Amino acid sequence: MDTFRFISATHPSQAIETAAKSPTAQLGATVRFVAGGTNLVDLMTLNVERPQVVIDINGLPLDKVERLPSGGLRIGALVRNSDLAHHPAVTKDYAVLSQALLSGASPQLRNMATTGGNLLQRTRCVYFRDTAHACNKRQPGSGCSALDGYNRNLAILGTSDDCIASNPSDMNVALAALEATIHVRGTHGERIIPIQNFYLLPGNTPNKETILEPGDLITYVTLPPPVAGTRSLYLKLRDRAAYEFALASAAIVMNADGGKVRHVRVALGGVGTRPWRSFEAERELSGKEATPANFHRAAEAALKAAQPRSGNAFKAELSKRCLVRALTMASKNA
Ligand SMILES: Cc1cc2nc3c(=O)[nH]c(=O)nc-3n(C[C@H](O)[C@H](O)[C@H](O)COP(=O)(O)OP(=O)(O)OC[C@H]3O[C@@H](n4cnc5c(N)ncnc54)[C@H](O)[C@@H]3O)c2cc1C
């Protein structure tokens, strides 16, 4: 690991002004915020991230979960994953978020990991994490060892000829289904960004993963009020029951009372280059009967654009089965 300067931020504007000196907020940033440190420090020890300045933001007042007057929820960027998962408002109204968080990592990691850090956790692609290999995300133009290499855990949706790295987060999939909004404070003030617009597809610039600019500090995530009559859930399929990333997962928010789908939001994990909201599945389901045949049709639509590689072709079928099962559970027919 390179040497770096460590600063403890006492005020958001101090953190933002210091971080704004970095030429980029994407890979290659010379200034990085550190929250729980469970991803950044890992990548620094691997020489994938090499900031010259690390700003500890743990002293900033961003660690609260608050009800909004609208009935929605405001989650501070420094709220720990375990605190969020067990918060009464989350377990009551946003079960999909609680379940997604509790399916991730380990209790110890969840006690450290934060909302902001989880949003920005990097891919677990082995070639990204190993500087001995070509990786366009880590070193633009160097190539992609994953395309014909070990790609069992990588993406089949949203991929490009330059990158097939998957977004590894469980929380982000739940936030996509909940239509969360990311609040960012930067040198030009506050921005409010729907999660659907926050992550970029890899295209030919996989090194750029989000719309964040130098200095941008995630301050909050807000959730809209729960939609009346909906059930939500998260289903995660993986190689072992705990301490493992998703091969396929599904986050569902649905109202199928009376056997008809009146409201539905679907997001998939483990298969996308970003948390994958499936508008295709939602279109297939909206206004239809909550039947196995319609769930299968939705799953086919969701995975229609899948582009599997040598080692991850099984994911298309796995993801379809995951989605059908999750829809069945959410429609109370399980
Ligand atoms: C062994 C292991 C297993 C895991 N398993 C899973 C799993 O199954 N599912 C899953 O979803 N995750 C899993 N994780 C990942 C874990 O959830 C993330 O490491 C964690 O959420 C990152 O949060 P953090 O606060 O520690 O982030 P940090 O490491 O502190 O930061 C991560 C990135 O976010 C940036 N950042 C942090 N806060 C802000 C902010 N407020 N504004 C702007 N930038 C910010 C940092 O600069 C850094 O670039 C696992 C991790 C490990 C090590």
Ligand as a Chemical Component Dictionary entry (heavy atoms), coordinates in Angstrom:
data_LIG
# 
_chem_comp.id                   LIG 
_chem_comp.type                 NON-POLYMER 
_chem_comp.pdbx_formal_charge   0 
_chem_comp.three_letter_code    LIG 
# 
loop_
_chem_comp_atom.comp_id 
_chem_comp_atom.atom_id 
_chem_comp_atom.alt_atom_id 
_chem_comp_atom.type_symbol 
_chem_comp_atom.charge 
_chem_comp_atom.model_Cartn_x 
_chem_comp_atom.model_Cartn_y 
_chem_comp_atom.model_Cartn_z 
_chem_comp_atom.pdbx_ordinal 
LIG C1  C1  C 0 -15.642 -10.542 2.960  1  
LIG C2  C2  C 0 -16.725 -9.601  2.470  2  
LIG C3  C3  C 0 -17.955 -10.118 2.123  3  
LIG C4  C4  C 0 -18.957 -9.258  1.653  4  
LIG N1  N1  N 0 -20.167 -9.760  1.282  5  
LIG C5  C5  C 0 -21.128 -8.926  0.796  6  
LIG C6  C6  C 0 -22.398 -9.419  0.373  7  
LIG O1  O1  O 0 -22.690 -10.610 0.440  8  
LIG N2  N2  N 0 -23.302 -8.527  -0.109 9  
LIG C7  C7  C 0 -23.027 -7.187  -0.182 10 
LIG O2  O2  O 0 -23.884 -6.426  -0.627 11 
LIG N3  N3  N 0 -21.851 -6.708  0.205  12 
LIG C8  C8  C 0 -20.904 -7.533  0.693  13 
LIG N4  N4  N 0 -19.687 -7.041  1.077  14 
LIG C9  C9  C 0 -19.379 -5.627  0.804  15 
LIG C10 C10 C 0 -19.746 -4.709  1.910  16 
LIG O3  O3  O 0 -21.161 -4.587  1.956  17 
LIG C11 C11 C 0 -19.110 -3.346  1.566  18 
LIG O4  O4  O 0 -17.709 -3.506  1.729  19 
LIG C12 C12 C 0 -19.618 -2.224  2.425  20 
LIG O5  O5  O 0 -20.993 -2.038  2.253  21 
LIG C13 C13 C 0 -18.898 -0.914  2.080  22 
LIG O6  O6  O 0 -19.286 0.063   3.032  23 
LIG P1  P1  P 0 -18.175 0.878   3.843  24 
LIG O7  O7  O 0 -18.893 1.886   4.650  25 
LIG O8  O8  O 0 -17.250 -0.044  4.566  26 
LIG O9  O9  O 0 -17.424 1.565   2.627  27 
LIG P2  P2  P 0 -15.933 2.143   2.518  28 
LIG O10 O10 O 0 -14.988 1.007   2.294  29 
LIG O11 O11 O 0 -15.651 3.080   3.625  30 
LIG O12 O12 O 0 -16.089 2.999   1.182  31 
LIG C14 C14 C 0 -16.392 2.385   -0.056 32 
LIG C15 C15 C 0 -16.353 3.489   -1.134 33 
LIG O13 O13 O 0 -17.407 4.418   -0.909 34 
LIG C16 C16 C 0 -16.886 5.747   -0.788 35 
LIG N5  N5  N 0 -17.754 6.421   0.195  36 
LIG C17 C17 C 0 -18.111 5.945   1.407  37 
LIG N6  N6  N 0 -19.013 6.778   1.974  38 
LIG C18 C18 C 0 -19.206 7.809   1.092  39 
LIG C19 C19 C 0 -20.033 8.964   1.098  40 
LIG N7  N7  N 0 -20.847 9.269   2.114  41 
LIG N8  N8  N 0 -19.978 9.798   0.017  42 
LIG C20 C20 C 0 -19.181 9.522   -1.039 43 
LIG N9  N9  N 0 -18.368 8.432   -1.079 44 
LIG C21 C21 C 0 -18.398 7.575   -0.028 45 
LIG C22 C22 C 0 -15.445 5.574   -0.358 46 
LIG O14 O14 O 0 -14.659 6.676   -0.751 47 
LIG C23 C23 C 0 -15.067 4.304   -1.120 48 
LIG O15 O15 O 0 -14.730 4.631   -2.448 49 
LIG C24 C24 C 0 -18.681 -7.865  1.561  50 
LIG C25 C25 C 0 -17.447 -7.348  1.951  51 
LIG C26 C26 C 0 -16.454 -8.205  2.397  52 
LIG C27 C27 C 0 -15.133 -7.630  2.786  53 
# 
loop_
_chem_comp_bond.comp_id 
_chem_comp_bond.atom_id_1 
_chem_comp_bond.atom_id_2 
_chem_comp_bond.value_order 
_chem_comp_bond.pdbx_ordinal 
LIG C1  C2  SING 1  
LIG C2  C3  SING 2  
LIG C2  C26 DOUB 3  
LIG C3  C4  DOUB 4  
LIG C4  N1  SING 5  
LIG C4  C24 SING 6  
LIG N1  C5  DOUB 7  
LIG C5  C6  SING 8  
LIG C5  C8  SING 9  
LIG C6  O1  DOUB 10 
LIG C6  N2  SING 11 
LIG N2  C7  SING 12 
LIG C7  O2  DOUB 13 
LIG C7  N3  SING 14 
LIG N3  C8  DOUB 15 
LIG C8  N4  SING 16 
LIG N4  C9  SING 17 
LIG N4  C24 SING 18 
LIG C9  C10 SING 19 
LIG C10 O3  SING 20 
LIG C10 C11 SING 21 
LIG C11 O4  SING 22 
LIG C11 C12 SING 23 
LIG C12 O5  SING 24 
LIG C12 C13 SING 25 
LIG C13 O6  SING 26 
LIG O6  P1  SING 27 
LIG P1  O7  DOUB 28 
LIG P1  O8  SING 29 
LIG P1  O9  SING 30 
LIG O9  P2  SING 31 
LIG P2  O10 DOUB 32 
LIG P2  O11 SING 33 
LIG P2  O12 SING 34 
LIG O12 C14 SING 35 
LIG C14 C15 SING 36 
LIG C15 O13 SING 37 
LIG C15 C23 SING 38 
LIG O13 C16 SING 39 
LIG C16 N5  SING 40 
LIG C16 C22 SING 41 
LIG N5  C17 SING 42 
LIG N5  C21 SING 43 
LIG C17 N6  DOUB 44 
LIG N6  C18 SING 45 
LIG C18 C19 SING 46 
LIG C18 C21 DOUB 47 
LIG C19 N7  SING 48 
LIG C19 N8  DOUB 49 
LIG N8  C20 SING 50 
LIG C20 N9  DOUB 51 
LIG N9  C21 SING 52 
LIG C22 O14 SING 53 
LIG C22 C23 SING 54 
LIG C23 O15 SING 55 
LIG C24 C25 DOUB 56 
LIG C25 C26 SING 57 
LIG C26 C27 SING 58 
# 
